[in-house]
């Protein structure tokens, strides 16, 4: 279910190569808007299941537990991503964290933690031979010069960030 709009959110236009992630959009809505179908969190293209949309606790109930992975054997805490897309085609889990700001706040302190969380997810998915990509989706607030160092650090650690949308190729889709 989409969230209530934040009046300070981003403003990029969606296009054929991207998924718009306004603060009112969830992954399923974005995927359906470009031709994918979703049934019980299973993502289909041309009636072929290509992945799984698993936000929050569903990453455990819909994918890890059915694959006999108990997070407690790998992580001391059960992490809950805003969104996750598990791509069966390229065996990659895309952890998507959405950050929308309209003023300085505690989110500033959390952004460099992407490296730690990516490593935690890598431990969790390694027994299944899935790689992990950690992606932030920011609104335009984070384009300010004060975020230059943090944005550079995010990339340095192997994490990614996008403004207002995720290009389809970054989650293994065309």
N, C-alpha and C positions, 0 to 999 in steps of 0.2 A: 504494500500500500504506500503510495507516494506521500512524502512529508509535506507539511505546510511550508509554503514558499518563504524564504528569507529575503526580505526586500533589498538586501545588500549583496546578493549573489552575483555570479559572473554574467557575461553577455556574449560569448562566442556563438557564432552561427553553426548549426550542425551542417555536415556535408556528407557526401557519399562515402568518404573514407574515415568517418569518425562517429563515435557515440557521444552524444551530448549528455553531460552529467550535471545538469542543473541540480540544485539542492532538492528539487521536488521529484527527481527521477531516480528510480532504482534500476539495477542492472537488467532485470527482466523486461521492464518497460522499454528501456533503450534498445535491447536486442530485438524485441518484437517490432519496434518501429523501423528496423532495417531488414525485416524479412525472416527472422528466426522465429520458431515457435517454442513455447515453454509449456511443458506438462509436468506437474509435480516436481518442479525445479530441474527437470531434465531438459537440456537445450537440443533442439532438432533443427536441421537444415535439410530440406528436401526429404523429409521423413526419416532421416538417418540421425541417430543420437551422436552428437559431436562433443558434448560436454555436460557440465552440471553447474548450475547457479546455486551457490551455497553461502548465503550471508549468515553472519553471527554464529549461533550454535548449530545451524544446519550443516556447516562444514564437518561437524562431528557425526551428527545423526544420519546425514544423507551420504557421506562418503567414507570417513575414517572408521567409524564403528562397523559398517557393513564389510569393510576390508580388514577387519580384525586388528585395528590400530587403536590402542588405548593411550590417549595423550599423556597420561601420568607416567608412562614408561619412557617418555622422551622430554616432556616439559613439566615444570612444577606448577604451571598455571595453564588453564584452558583459554587461549587467546580467541577473541571474537572479532573478526574483521567486519568492517562495514559491508563489504561485498567480497565475494570470491567467485572466480570463474575457473573451473577445473576443466582444462582442455584435454580431452581423451586423445585427440589426434597427435599432438606434440608432447603429451605427458608433462604438461606444465600447469602449475597452480598459480593463478594471478590473484594476489591479495590486493584489494583496492580499498584504500582509506580516503574518504572524502573530507576535506577541510575547507570550511567556508567561514570567513572572518569579516568583520566590519570595524574592528578595533584591536589594539594590542591586547593580548591575553595569554592564558596558560597554554594555548595550543602552540605558541612560539617555542616553549620549552620542550614540547613533545616531538617536534619534527625530526630532530637528529636521532631519535630512537628507532628510526626505520631499520638501521643496520642490525640492531639487536633483535628486533622482531622478525626480520627476514631470516636470521640465523635460527631462531626458534622454530619458525615454520619449516625451514630446511631439515632440521632434525626430525620433525614430525612426519614429513612426507618422504624422507629418504628410504625407508623400508619398502616403499611402493615404487621406487625409482622415478619419482616425479621431481622435476626441478621447480623452483619457486621464483617468481618475480614479484617484487613489492612495489606498488604504484600508488602515488598520491594523486588525487584530483583536487586541484586548488581553484578557488575563484580568483578574480583579478586582484584582490587585495594583496596577494602574495607576489605581485609583480613589482612592488615597491623596492627601491634600492636597499632598504634595510634588510631584506631577505636574501641578498646576493650570496653571502657566505653560507647560509643554510642551504640554499638551492645547490650551490657548488658541492657542498658536503654530501647531500643526498645522492647526487650523481657519482661522486667519488666512491661512495660505499657500494655502488652497484644497484641502487634503487633508482626509480624513475619518478618523474612528476610531469603532469600535464595541467594545462589551464582549461577548465570548463568541459573538457571532453577527453576521451581516450581514443586515439586512432585504432581502428579495427586490427591493423597488423600487429599492434602491441599486445593483443590478447590472442594472437594466433588465428585471427579470422581475416577474411578478405572482403 
